[in-house]
Amino acid sequence: MEEKDKNNKKSKQIVLHIVTPFMLAAVTAGITAAAAIVPSDKLKVYTNIAFMDSLRSDPTNDDTGLVIKDNDIDTGYEGETSETGEVEHPAFGEQYAIINCDKLGVDVPVYWGTEQELLEHGACQSSSSAIAGTKGNSVISAHVDTFFSELESLDIGDTVTLITNYGKFIYTVTQKVEFSASNRKYIVPSDDSRLTLYTCKRDLLGASDMRVGVICDLTESGFYTEKEAE
């Protein structure tokens, strides 16, 4: 009986020696995987605020990083305008417009493309959406704790003006919306000329998966017919 117990004990020790390295390897792999997941989840909190671009078409953007270009947008143009005209396509990372809204009391710079660094400078328009002055859905987002902090106060009938260096475009709010981050219903291309503004829904407990915004119909187009303001 005593001999049998010794053999069982010896067998258990052998099994333990064999299994232990595999157990340690599994624990190490689990820790590594967790470390890799946490930064990704944190990054997702910031990047999922906007309709993020998967490609950058700007050839000046290389492996050194994002190129941000600030422009002086002419907000005081008083020359002749036309309902039709030519748009000026910006490069990725370039400021191409200003959002003006009297009710909100803001003038927000708009950058072409959606990138976390750009969101620190102003609002961002997805380069997959329609540039102001063309047919389609112009989708613009910004942080709720900065440039779009009062976006929810906009009501149906309020106006928003998008000012570029080639024209001024006035939109009227027709719908207030709320949707989940995974719902792309309001930010996909459209057949009409509209402006979609949205941001994260304010949540005191942390980042929210809900988005709030407004849908605006284009009510007035004013392409500049003179190169410089009079």
C-alpha angles and dihedrals in degrees: 000000000000090000090052091053091051091052092049091049091049091049091052091051091051092050091047091053090050097045099042097073090050091049092050090048091051093050091048091050090049092052091048092050092049091050090052094048098049097062089045091054091048091050090050090058090063102034098048091065091084141042089261120213116235094198136037114214095188109109091203090067106090136162091290091077144260119339111217118195122190117202133193103244113206104234095167102061111148101168131107119302137196133206089233132043147120125297126219112230112219127215121249108280094021124126107236105162149018125226111220122190121167093197092056093038092224141127106197123189114232121213125199110244133023118262132144092241091051091051087063089060101044144299120333130219118205111243086218089067131076118283114235111277096032130092116269142048117322105203118199128173137177140172117286092220094055130018099007098038092125099036093115090062091069113107135197109283096031117125131230124192125208110201122196133167090258101044152337122252124193121203131188122215109243102164140024113212140191122190143156122264090250094052110093095177095115100038101052122101118284137199094232131063109262143146121224118196121183146157141172117295109251112256122177091201094061141276115002128217090209126091129205128196151128135261114218130192120219107250103167135023122193115179112188113245095187123063095223134030116258 
